[in-house]
């Protein structure tokens, strides 16, 4: 009996058996919806890219500047703005970031050149980078410890769902209303999120108020330094491949032989695969090592890339391959978020996640540029995909090398 009583008083056992509360589920659900809005705001550009090329008479390489400007903004959001949430409040920072995204999306609908659109997309990206880091930290904080990997991982599934819905809507609406109306529609979704954020997200998650140290110094100190470097390398290389695909999937599908409308549908199917892979890996992350899940799927993506680029397929084959690519690439990459949440304690979690994926935007910035350059040079499709197999393997090796010694308690 004494043994049972002692076990009952074991804090780690209590934490492992901690149940979900209704409030925690509502917060994670809202974070999922915010990630959907992020996916809409970022990836809508890839769906309307062929229309922009035709209307403005620009090459893929020129339009790649617009993609990269948004990703540079995401780096600023992760590196410079998201860390402020650990000091001044995550709810406040998420609300401000969503408001910025909504305003910038409205302005983007009235641009008339690549330079104008690139400038505005920088601010859209700043908001997205801030939100992504903050909501991961929020979900990790409110979820039961046993389900933390699931909570942080599954909310990433909102991103491809938002992109998938946007793809289907764009395929229908683009010929009827044009690309400017589509941008205004996505702006409205972001704007409607702001009052919901203020009503649902708790204001008491401000770690800096607890007296614990915050800042980048805490992220790269002690045992966390090596883990942080590995996470940064994995994020850089993973983002190179991920944003090459998400920026150019419609164009790549056209290069594979599909007409534009079917190519947009293939893009949406890719994002459905990304959703399925992320959800499946988030569930698996409650039982298995997320390092290995991440590593195996990213390595497998290299093989999927070569198959997609090197094998001539009918429509159904392209769609199935796009789905599998979404499962392996985004399902694997998104496991870096719960992995980062394990490494950093709550006091610096938004900072740690923000820096990992902010620095990772180096890859997100260069991936679309490299892909756009290769497309502009009329490389064979398999050669274009082969460019990104090396980064995928490096990302896989870096993820599996993250030490469990640095796991955060809470």
N, C-alpha and C positions, 0 to 999 in steps of 0.2 A: 504493500500500500504506500509505503514511503517513496518507493521508486516511482509509482504513478503520480503521486503528488508533485514530486520534483520535476517530472516531465511536463506536468500541467503548467508548472511555473516557468518553464523554459521559454524565454522570449523568442528565440529563433523558431521554435515550434509554433508558438502563437502566431508569429508573423506569417509562417508558411500556410497556416490554416485560416488566415484572415479572409473573411468573405467580402464579396463586392457589395457596396452600398448603392442605393439608388442615385445618390448625388454623384458618386464616382462614375457610374455608368453614363449619366447624362453629360458629364464633363468630357469623357472620352468620345462619346457620340458627337458632341459639338466639335471636338478636335478633328474627328474624321470628316465632318462636313466642311471645316475650314481647309482641310487638305484637298477636298474636292474642288473648292473654289480656287485654290492655288493651281491645281492641275488645269482648270479651265483657263485661267488668266495667262498661264505660261504657254501651254501647248496649243492654244487656239491659233497662234501665229504659224505653226507648222501646217495647219489645215488650210489657211488662207494664203500660204506662201506662193503657190502657183498663180493665183489670181493677182497678187502683188507684182510678181515678175512680169506678167502680161501687161498689166495696166501701166506700170512704171518703166517698162522695158529695161529691166535690170537682170544681171546674171546671177546664178546661184552664189558665186563668191561675193558679190556685192551685197546680196540679201543676208549672207551669213553674218555681216557686221551687226545687223539688227538682232539676230539671235544672241550673239556674243555680248552685246550691250546689256541685254536683260540678265545674262548670266553674271556679268561683272557687277551689276546691281545686287544680285543675290549674294555675291561674295561680300559686298559692303554690309548687307543686312546681317549676314552670319558673323562677320568679324567685328563690325563696329557697333551695330544697333542691338542685336540679340543679347550681348553681354550686359547691356544696361538693364535688361529685365531682371537679372539677379540682384540688382540694387534698388530699382525703382518700381518693380512690379510687372509681372508677366501679363496680367489682364490688360493693364494700361497700354503696354507695348504692343500687344496683339491688336487691340482696337485701333491704335494709331496706324499700325502697318496696314490693316485692311482698308482703312479710310484712304490712305495714300494710294493703294492699289486701285481702288475704285475711281478716284480722281484721275489718275494717270491713264487708266483704260479709256475714260471718256475723252481725254485729250488725244489719245492715240487714234481715235476714230476720225479725227479731223486733220491728220497729217497728210502731207502731199509729197514727201520725199523720203529716201532712205535715211538721210541725216536726221530729219525731224523725228521719224519713228524710232530710230535708235536712241535718241536722247530721252524720249518719253518711256521707252521700254526699260531704260536703266532704272527709273524710279519704280516701275512695276516690279522689277527684279529685287530692288531693295526691300520692298514690302514682303515679297514672297520669302526671301532668305530669312527675314526676321521671324515670320510666322512659323516656318518649318522648325526652327530651332526651339522656339518657345513652346509650341504645342507638344513636342516630344518631351521636353522637360516637365511640362504640366502633367501629361499622361503618366510618366514614370513616378511622379510624386503622389498622385491620387490613387493609383491602382494598388490592389493587394500585391505584396512582394512576390508571391508565387506566380502571379499573372502579369508581372511588369513587362516581360519580353513580349507577351501577347499584346498588351495595351499599346506599347510604343510601336510595335511592328504593324498591328492591324490598322492603326490610323493612317499609316502610309498607303494603305489600299485605297483610301479616298482620292488620292492623287490620280491614279489611272482611271478610276470610275468617273471623276470629273472630266478627264480628257476624253474618255470613251463617249460619254453623253454629248460632249461638245462636238466630237467627230460626227456622230450620227445627225445631230441638229444642223451642223454646218453643211453636211452633204445634202440635206433637204433645203436649207435656207439660203445657201450661197447663191444659187442661180436665181432665186426669187428676189432677194433683198440686198445682196451685195455684202462685201466684207466689212464695211463700216457699221452696218446695223448689227452684225454679229459681235463686234467689239463693244458696242454700246450695251448689248444684252449681257455680256459677261461682266461689264462694269456694274450693272444693276444688281447682279447676284452678290458681288463683293460688298456693295453698299448696304444691302439688306442684312448682311452678317454682323455689322457693327453693333446695332442695339442688342442683338442676341448675345454677343460676346459680353457686353456690359451686364446683361441680366443673368447669365449662366456661369461664366468663369468666376472662380473665387478670387477674392482680392488678398487672401492671406497666404499666398504661396511665395512671398518675397523673402527669399533665403537670407538676403543681406540683413534683414531685420533681426535675425536670430543671433547676431553677433559673430557668426562664422566668417572667415576670410573669403573674399571673392576676388575674381580677376584672373587674367591669363597666367600670372605667376603660380597660382594654385593648380592650374591645368597642366603645367609642364614641370612641376616639382616632384622630386622623389621618384617613386616607382611609376608614377603616371607618365613620366617623360617618354620612356620607350614605347609605352602603349599609345600615347598621343601621336608619336611619329608614325607608328604603324597604321593607325587609323587615318592619318593625313594622306599617307601614300595610297592606301586602299581607296580612299575617297577620290583622290585626284585621278587615279587610273580607272576606277569604276565610272566616274562621271564622264571621262572621255568617251567611253563606249556608250553610256546611257544617253547622253545628250547628242551624240552623233545620230543615234537612232531616233530619239524623240523629235529632233529638229528636222530630220530628212526622211522619215519613214514614208511620207506621202510621195516625195520625189523618187525615193528608191523603189517604191512599188510601181511607179510609172516606168522607171527604167527596167523593171522586171517584166514589163509588157502589159500592165493594166491601164485602162483609161482613168481619167482623174477621179470620177465619182467612185469607181471601184477601189481606187488607191486610197481614198479617204476612208472607205469602209475597212480596208485592210489595216489602216492605222488604228481604227477603233477596235478591231479584233485584237491587235497587238496589246492595246490597253486593257482589254478584257482579260487576256492572258496575264498581264501584269497584276491585275486585281486578284485573279485566282491564285497566282504564285505567291503573292504577298500574304493573303489570308492563310493559305496552306502552311507557309513557313512560319507565320506568327503562331499558329496553333502548335506546330512542331516545336517551336522555340520554348514552349512550356515543359517539354520533355527531353529535348536534345540540345546539345551544345550549339549555340547560334554561330560560333566561329566556324564550325565545320559545315553547317548548313550554308552559310554565306560562301565559303570557299568552294564547295562542290558545285554549287549552281553557277557561280561566275566562271569557273573553269569549263563547265559544260556549255556555256554560252559561246565560247570560242568555236566549238564544233558546230553549233547551230548557225553562227555567222557564215562559216565557210560553206555549209550546205545551202543556206538561203541564197548566197551570192554565186555559187558555182553550179547549181543544178537548175535546169530549165523545167518549169512546172506550169500546169494549168492553174486556173483561178483557185480551185479548191486547195491545191497544194500550197500556193502562196499564202492563203488564209490560215491554213493549219500551221505552216512554218512561222507565220507572224505571231500566232497564239503561243506556240512553244517558246519563241524568242522572248515574249513578254513574261512567261512563267519563269524562265531561267534567269534572264537579265535583271528585270526589276524585282522579281521575287528574291533573288540572291542579294542584290545591292541593298535593298531596303532592310535587310538584316543588320546592316551596319548601324542603323539607328538604335535598336535595342542593345547592340554591342557597346556603343558609345555610352548609353545610359547606364550600363553596368560599370563602366570604367570610372565615371565621375560621380561624386556625391552631390546631393541636392543643392548645396550652397553654390556650386559652380557648374551645375549641369547644363543650364542654358548657355553658359560661356563655353564649356567644353564641346557641346554639340555644335554650337554656332561656329567655333573655330575649326572643328573637324570638317564640317561641310562648307564652311566659308573658304578655307584653304583648298578644299576639294574643287571649288569652282575654277581653279586653274585648269583642271581637266575639262570641266564643263565649258569653259571659254574656248579652249583650243580644239576640242572635239568637233563642234560644228564648223569651225574654220577649216580644219583639216579635211573634213568630209566635203565641204563646199568646194575647196580647192581641187580635190580629186574628181569630183563630179564635173567641175569646169574643165578639167584636163581630159575628160572623156575616158577615164580609166575603165577597164572591165569591172563589172559588178563584184566579182570575187576578189579582185585586187583591192577594191575600196574596203570591203569587209575585212580582208586580211590585215589591213593597217591597224585594226583595233584588237586583234587577238592577243598580241603581246601585252598591252595594258591590262586586259582581262586576266591573264595569268599572273601578272604582278599583283593585281588587286587580290586575287584568290590567296596567294602566298602571304601577303601582308595581313589579311584578315585572320587567317588561321594562326598566325604568330602572335596575336594579342594575348598577353598573359592574363590568367584569371586571378593572379595575385592582386591586381589593381581594382578588382570589382568593388563597387560602391555599396555601402550598407543601405543607405536610404537617400 
